[in-house]
Amino acid sequence: MARCHTDCLEKPICKGFKAFGGVVGRKPWWFLVIPLLLSAGLGGGFYRLKETEANDIEDQFTPMNGPAKAERELVKSNFPQDDADFSSQRLVTEGTYASLILVSESNILTNKTFMQVQSLDKKVKNIIAVKDNVQIKYENICATVNKKCVSNAILDIVEINSGSVDQTPIHFPMHSFENTSIFVGTTLGGVNTTSQGVVTSAKAIRLLYYLRENSTSSTLWLQEFIEVFKNESTEMPYIKVSYFTSISRQEEFEQNSKTIIPLFAITYFFAISFSIVSCMRLDCVRNKVWVATVGVVSAGLAVLSSFGLLLYCGVPFAMTVANSPFLILGIGVDDMFIMISCWQQTQVHDPVEVRLAETYKEAAVSITITTLTDVLAFYIGIMTPFRSVQSFCLYTGTALLFCYFYSITFFGAFMALNGRREESNRHSLTCMKVPTVCPPGSSAGYIMCCVGGKYDTKTGFEEEQPMNYFFKNHYGPFLTKTWTKVFVILLYAGYLAASIYGCLQMKEGIDLKNLASDGSYVVNYYDYEDKYFSVYGQNVMVVVEKEVEYWNNSIRTELQSCMTHFRNLNFVDKEINISWLDSYESFANSSQVNLNNEAAFMGNLTTFLQLVPQFQQDLNMSNNKIYASRSFILTVNITSAVDEKNMLNELRDTAKNCPIPLLVYHPAFIYYDQYAVIVDNTIQNIGVATAVMLLISLLLIPNPLCSLWVTFAIGSVIVGVAGFMSLWDVNLDSISMINLVICIGFSVDFSAHISYAFVSSTKPNVNDKVVEALCNLGYAIVQGAVSTILGVVVLAAAKAYIFRTFFKIMFMVILFGAVHGLTFIPVFLTFFRVCSSKGEISNNKNSKSTSLSGAGGSYVNGADGPQMHIELNK
């Protein structure tokens, strides 16, 4: 009969750890002091924290190789921006600007409300920033047209009519003004019009103040603008004021890190308190209070050392990395609970080095599996194209390695020292020797505080803890009852159905307003923008990126056909578009110019551009050749992330299908690019990580079937977290992608502990194996789950979306992982014949049986009828 074990790695790992544990037990001070010195040295890397901070939103939260970034460079090279001849729709970037959205509950286009609008406009233009005693005024830094600051069209329209808005007919969305058409669709919001398109009322007005780009003075003026409106009431007699600048989102995002610092202290307090309480014993000698405290300190040293090392190496420190210490604390404490649990299963009368060697032998595979899977899950996450995810995964994966190293050195050494204290029967607090037998007539208080060193005389182990007793005598037997198993299967079916439903409701992409803290003025501005200005969207550039023969009638026909395809898209306005070629053809028709001749086309183009100079910015022309040109289409009704994704895909597909070499571009596409990669990249990372986890499980868990169950747990937890996160209003974005990577590691942790304990059990049938596995590791899993949740629970109170999202998904990961490890996986394991550590296969419920030996095994007649009981030679 073929072997069932795959313990070719398990045995040497256990043997090696047993030897190492003996060394730590004999020389604990070396392994205690060296990690402390190493941490002190590496901690100096934090002096480089400021210079390695990387909080640029575009750099961190958009795909590194997103198509829009290459498109932006092409547009920049062909159509350089000119602040002296400014055009907002032709901006290659978002621009440098300040903005106000002014909202009225009734109608903002009345004289009394509009006077307040005009007053605020003057207030903005009178803002003065000061640098080195030099005043920075708006008129000195504003973007200009014809040497005048770019003005707000709605104010000009009213001013030309004697300043009375009641007497000013305004057409929407296009208004004729001074022999030109002005688009006011993004200036007026909440508009009601007559059948002729004349505005009868409006709820909101947006004012924009564009400045020169790449100017320090502009930045200082914007900062002063923010301070002025931050200190002013946003409630005026007739209108509400919301403000925003091009630097607001970045500044508010960078403020998030300051709000999270106070939570570190609370988290460590929770972790130490829980560890102490869960490791506290009524026996004053066997008490593990100091061991628990040092376990938390060990996790803190891992964060200090790993972060310091990477900061020394100059690895960028992104905002997302601030989540890592909370996570590391939980994982480090989890390993501590496993090691304490194994220590309690050793003979109390054995020498300390022997007890520690046995502890390391038993805990080695378990904590090695969890560390390997967690670390590899994070390092696989580095493959993502988002720098914020890369930084988080690199810092966290490295911290986990240090956590593992310090667990088997620093923490193990302290366990040895604590073991010596227990060996000499000394008090856990005073280190004074105490009697093992209670003197006659002693009070209960004296017995609790001054008598200790009890152990189970039958087994030689420390006394069984109440939670272990609960898992052994109550929870385990309850879980293995037939009707309980049926209920668990139904519960799992419901869980799976809800998860799949949630996955089908999943939304993609990060909402930029979520990068600011709750209550920020940025959120208020975005809310008003979504409410009143969502009808008309981006003016998208359609760029002819190469030389074409514009004078060739067939080329022009093809180009016009492509533009028609663009205009026929559901989210593109059919009437409003800007095209130099359309205008040039109209000019040629009125002037009776034949554009089918190269000389005539190029010769008359110069005359046309002199008449309509704004089109000069839409042509890259030199040496009588047109190297590139662009037109504009207006998008409409883009109100959700799904709309943004569909718009981007359809625009790019339309451009790709055009025989003329076209590309489409808008500055917002830099952020929309995440939709093109987020799902595929998440699936890729999860797939690769799951395959690696399966390989590790096969190598380290001595049973192939249980390794498959571990892999099953990974998939099940990921589906659950992905489904329920959408039901909890969390989108699939670069931030939640981090947490889905975490899912892989944590789902392995819980299931691997139980699976390994299950296959290592020598009990005769599967139900007994489950009970023993839960007795040995059930409480440790509960401790690990609770400690990890306590590590991140304070993030639920954070004001920033990044940290709250981290808490939500981590909470689900730990909850679902623990439920799988303590309920689903144990029940599922009982349905299959498995190999025990002695090579036995059995699932009979009654161990009392008679057997007839045969050559290949024994035929068993048990209580439930005849069964095959196969014994494999080891």
Secondary structure as GFF3:
##gff-version 3
##sequence-region A 1 874
A	DSSP	alpha_helix	10	26	.	.	.	ID=ss1
A	DSSP	alpha_helix	28	42	.	.	.	ID=ss2
A	DSSP	three_ten_helix	43	48	.	.	.	ID=ss3
A	DSSP	alpha_helix	49	52	.	.	.	ID=ss4
A	DSSP	beta_strand	53	54	.	.	.	ID=ss5
A	DSSP	alpha_helix	57	61	.	.	.	ID=ss6
A	DSSP	alpha_helix	67	78	.	.	.	ID=ss7
A	DSSP	three_ten_helix	83	85	.	.	.	ID=ss8
A	DSSP	three_ten_helix	88	90	.	.	.	ID=ss9
A	DSSP	beta_strand	96	103	.	.	.	ID=ss10
A	DSSP	alpha_helix	111	125	.	.	.	ID=ss11
A	DSSP	beta_strand	128	131	.	.	.	ID=ss12
A	DSSP	beta_strand	134	137	.	.	.	ID=ss13
A	DSSP	alpha_helix	138	141	.	.	.	ID=ss14
A	DSSP	beta_strand	144	145	.	.	.	ID=ss15
A	DSSP	beta_strand	148	149	.	.	.	ID=ss16
A	DSSP	alpha_helix	153	159	.	.	.	ID=ss17
A	DSSP	three_ten_helix	165	167	.	.	.	ID=ss18
A	DSSP	beta_strand	174	177	.	.	.	ID=ss19
A	DSSP	beta_strand	180	183	.	.	.	ID=ss20
A	DSSP	beta_strand	188	189	.	.	.	ID=ss21
A	DSSP	beta_strand	192	193	.	.	.	ID=ss22
A	DSSP	beta_strand	199	201	.	.	.	ID=ss23
A	DSSP	beta_strand	204	211	.	.	.	ID=ss24
A	DSSP	alpha_helix	216	230	.	.	.	ID=ss25
A	DSSP	beta_strand	240	245	.	.	.	ID=ss26
A	DSSP	alpha_helix	248	279	.	.	.	ID=ss27
A	DSSP	alpha_helix	289	312	.	.	.	ID=ss28
A	DSSP	beta_strand	317	318	.	.	.	ID=ss29
A	DSSP	three_ten_helix	319	323	.	.	.	ID=ss30
A	DSSP	alpha_helix	324	343	.	.	.	ID=ss31
A	DSSP	alpha_helix	352	380	.	.	.	ID=ss32
A	DSSP	three_ten_helix	381	383	.	.	.	ID=ss33
A	DSSP	alpha_helix	387	406	.	.	.	ID=ss34
A	DSSP	pi_helix	407	411	.	.	.	ID=ss35
A	DSSP	alpha_helix	412	423	.	.	.	ID=ss36
A	DSSP	alpha_helix	444	450	.	.	.	ID=ss37
A	DSSP	alpha_helix	466	470	.	.	.	ID=ss38
A	DSSP	pi_helix	471	475	.	.	.	ID=ss39
A	DSSP	alpha_helix	476	479	.	.	.	ID=ss40
A	DSSP	alpha_helix	482	504	.	.	.	ID=ss41
A	DSSP	three_ten_helix	512	515	.	.	.	ID=ss42
A	DSSP	alpha_helix	521	532	.	.	.	ID=ss43
A	DSSP	beta_strand	536	544	.	.	.	ID=ss44
A	DSSP	alpha_helix	553	567	.	.	.	ID=ss45
A	DSSP	beta_strand	572	579	.	.	.	ID=ss46
A	DSSP	alpha_helix	580	591	.	.	.	ID=ss47
A	DSSP	alpha_helix	598	611	.	.	.	ID=ss48
A	DSSP	three_ten_helix	613	618	.	.	.	ID=ss49
A	DSSP	beta_strand	619	622	.	.	.	ID=ss50
A	DSSP	beta_strand	625	636	.	.	.	ID=ss51
A	DSSP	alpha_helix	641	657	.	.	.	ID=ss52
A	DSSP	beta_strand	662	665	.	.	.	ID=ss53
A	DSSP	alpha_helix	669	672	.	.	.	ID=ss54
A	DSSP	alpha_helix	674	700	.	.	.	ID=ss55
A	DSSP	alpha_helix	704	727	.	.	.	ID=ss56
A	DSSP	alpha_helix	734	760	.	.	.	ID=ss57
A	DSSP	alpha_helix	766	793	.	.	.	ID=ss58
A	DSSP	three_ten_helix	794	797	.	.	.	ID=ss59
A	DSSP	alpha_helix	801	819	.	.	.	ID=ss60
A	DSSP	pi_helix	820	824	.	.	.	ID=ss61
A	DSSP	alpha_helix	825	829	.	.	.	ID=ss62
A	DSSP	beta_strand	840	841	.	.	.	ID=ss63
A	DSSP	beta_strand	850	853	.	.	.	ID=ss64
A	DSSP	beta_strand	858	862	.	.	.	ID=ss65
A	DSSP	beta_strand	865	871	.	.	.	ID=ss66
###
